[in-house]
C-alpha cells in the first residue's frame, strides 16, 4: 500500500500534535497508537494520548499527504515535521522524522523550554516570509488520479459525525489545508492586484499556479471567503 503521511489532532482544539507515516489504514494506525498508550508506553506522545483518554477522548487522525509511489517517505515525513515546528505546532514527535534518533526523553527543563518557545511562537504567529516560502513550495503540486484514489481508499471505513466533519473542515481550511497552493497573503494580493486593474485572471493564475476559474472564484470571494 502507498505510504501516507498523517497527523494526530487534538479532538477539541484541532491542533496537530503528531506527524507520522503509515502504510496501514488510518483507523488501524490510530488503533495502534491507542493500544500502545493503554499498555503504558512512556513517551510524550503516549502521555498525551493517555491524558485525552482519561477524559473520554481520543485523537483524530487525518491524511496530510500521499507519498508518490517510488519516492522516499522519510523526506516527506521530515518535511511535514519541519513545517509544523516552523509554524509553531506543539508536536509530540521526539525526532525530526525518517531515521531520526528514537527513545529520547526530554528532561523537565528541556520540556519547559520547548513549551515556552511554543507559546512565544503562537503569540507571534507565522511570519509573512514563512507563509510566502510555504506557498512557493506548494505551488504547482497536484495529486495524480492514482494518488487521489489511494487517498480515498485510505479513508474508507471512517465514519464521522456531521459536527466532527465540520470541525475538521474548519481546522484544515485555507492555508492550513495540506493541499493548499496559496496562503492568505497570496489571496489578499491576488484580489488587490486584480481590483487595481492591468492584469487578467488568467495571468494571475499562471503566476500563482492556479486555474483562471479558481482565480475568478477567489476575487469574487466564492473561495477563501473567510479571508478579509
C-alpha positions in Angstrom: 0.0 0.0 0.0 1.1 3.6 -0.7 2.8 5.4 2.2 0.7 8.1 3.9 1.9 11.0 6.0 -0.7 11.5 8.6 -1.4 13.8 11.6 -2.9 13.2 15.0 -5.1 16.1 16.1 -6.4 17.3 19.5 -10.1 16.5 19.3 -11.1 19.8 20.9 -8.6 22.4 19.7 -7.9 20.6 16.3 -4.2 21.4 16.8 -1.8 18.9 15.1 0.1 17.2 17.8 1.9 14.4 16.0 3.1 13.7 12.4 3.8 10.1 11.3 3.9 7.7 8.4 1.9 4.6 7.7 1.1 2.0 5.1 -2.0 0.9 7.0 -5.5 2.3 7.0 -6.0 5.3 9.2 -8.3 3.5 11.7 -5.8 0.7 12.2 -2.9 3.1 12.7 -4.9 5.1 15.2 -5.8 1.9 17.0 -2.1 1.0 17.2 -1.4 4.4 19.0 -4.2 3.9 21.4 -3.2 0.3 22.2 0.4 1.3 23.0 -0.8 4.2 25.1 -3.0 1.7 27.1 0.0 -0.5 27.6 1.7 2.3 29.4 4.4 3.2 26.8 6.2 6.2 28.2 6.8 8.9 25.6 5.5 12.4 25.2 3.0 11.3 22.5 1.6 8.4 24.6 1.3 10.5 27.7 -0.7 13.0 25.7 -3.0 10.2 24.3 -3.5 8.8 27.9 -4.4 12.3 29.1 -7.1 12.5 26.4 -8.3 9.1 27.2 -8.7 9.9 30.9 -11.3 12.5 29.8 -13.1 10.0 27.5 -11.4 11.4 24.3 -9.1 10.1 21.6 -7.0 11.9 19.0 -8.4 12.5 15.5 -6.4 11.2 12.5 -6.2 12.8 9.1 -4.0 12.4 6.0 -1.6 15.2 5.3 -0.1 13.9 2.1 0.1 10.7 0.0 3.7 9.8 -0.8 4.0 9.3 -4.6 5.0 5.7 -5.5 8.7 5.2 -5.7 9.6 8.3 -3.6 11.2 8.3 -0.2 8.6 8.6 2.5 11.3 9.8 5.0 11.8 13.1 3.2 8.0 13.7 3.2 7.7 13.0 6.9 10.7 15.2 7.7 9.2 18.0 5.6 5.9 18.0 7.5 7.5 17.8 10.9 9.9 20.6 10.0 7.0 22.7 8.6 5.0 22.1 11.8 7.8 23.1 14.1 8.5 26.2 12.0 4.8 27.1 12.2 4.6 26.6 15.9 2.7 23.3 16.1 3.1 21.7 19.6 4.3 18.4 18.2 4.8 15.4 20.4 7.4 14.0 17.9 10.7 13.3 19.6 12.7 13.2 16.3 12.8 15.1 13.0 11.3 12.1 11.2 12.7 9.5 8.9 15.6 7.7 10.6 15.8 10.2 13.5 17.1 9.2 16.9 14.4 7.3 18.9 13.8 6.6 22.5 15.0 10.0 23.7 13.1 11.5 26.6 13.3 15.3 27.3 14.2 16.5 30.8 11.7 18.7 32.7 14.0 21.7 32.0 14.0 20.9 28.3 10.2 20.4 28.2 9.7 23.7 29.9 12.0 25.5 27.3 10.1 23.8 24.5 6.8 24.8 26.0 7.9 28.4 26.5 9.2 28.6 22.9 5.9 27.2 21.5 3.9 29.7 23.5 6.0 32.5 22.1 5.7 31.2 18.5 1.9 31.1 19.0 1.9 34.7 20.1 4.0 35.8 17.1 2.1 33.7 14.6 3.6 32.7 11.2 5.6 35.4 9.5 4.8 36.7 6.0 8.2 35.4 4.9 7.4 31.9 6.2 3.9 32.0 4.6 5.5 33.0 1.3 8.1 30.2 1.5 5.4 27.6 2.2 3.3 29.0 -0.6 6.2 28.8 -3.1 6.9 25.2 -2.0 3.2 24.2 -2.6 2.6 25.9 -6.0 2.1 23.7 -8.9 1.8 20.5 -6.9 -1.2 18.3 -7.9 -2.3 14.8 -6.9 -2.4 12.4 -9.8 -5.6 10.4 -10.3 -3.8 7.4 -8.8 -2.7 9.3 -5.7 -6.2 10.7 -5.3 -7.6 7.2 -5.5 -5.1 6.0 -2.8 -6.1 8.8 -0.6 -9.8 7.9 -1.0 -9.1 4.2 -0.3 -7.2 5.0 2.9 -10.3 6.9 4.2 -12.7 4.1 3.5 -14.5 2.8 6.6 -14.0 6.0 8.5 -17.3 7.4 9.9 -17.5 10.9 11.2 -20.4 12.8 12.7 -21.6 15.9 10.9 -20.2 18.1 13.8 -16.8 16.3 13.6 -16.7 16.7 9.8 -17.4 20.4 10.2 -14.7 20.8 12.9 -12.1 19.1 10.8 -13.1 21.1 7.7 -12.7 24.4 9.7 -9.4 23.4 11.2 -7.9 22.5 7.8 -9.5 25.2 5.6 -7.5 27.8 3.7 -3.7 27.7 4.1 -4.0 25.1 6.8 -5.1 22.5 4.2 -2.2 20.3 3.2 -3.3 20.6 -0.5 -3.5 24.5 -0.4 -1.3 26.0 -3.2 -1.5 29.6 -1.8 -1.7 31.4 1.5 -3.9 34.1 2.9 -1.3 36.6 2.0 -1.5 35.4 -1.6 -5.3 35.6 -1.6 -5.2 39.2 -0.5 -2.5 40.1 -3.0 -4.5 38.4 -5.9 -7.6 40.4 -5.0 -5.7 43.6 -4.6 -3.9 43.3 -7.9 -7.0 42.3 -9.9 -9.1 45.1 -8.4 -6.3 47.6 -9.3 -6.5 46.5 -12.9 -3.8 45.9 -15.5 -3.7 42.1 -15.1 -6.1 39.3 -16.1 -7.3 36.4 -14.1 -5.5 34.1 -16.5 -2.2 35.9 -15.9 -2.7 35.8 -12.2 -3.5 32.1 -12.4 -0.3 31.4 -14.3 1.8 33.3 -11.8 0.3 31.6 -8.7 -0.1 28.1 -10.3 -4.0 28.3 -10.3 -6.6 27.8 -13.0 -8.2 31.1 -14.1 -11.6 29.8 -12.9 -10.1 29.4 -9.4 -8.8 33.0 -9.5 -12.2 34.1 -10.6 -13.8 32.4 -7.5 -11.1 34.0 -5.3 -11.7 37.5 -6.5 -15.5 37.0 -6.2 -14.9 35.5 -2.7 -16.6 32.3 -3.6 -13.3 30.7 -2.4 -11.3 31.8 0.6 -14.3 33.7 1.7 -13.1 33.7 5.3 -10.1 35.9 4.3 -10.9 39.6 4.6 
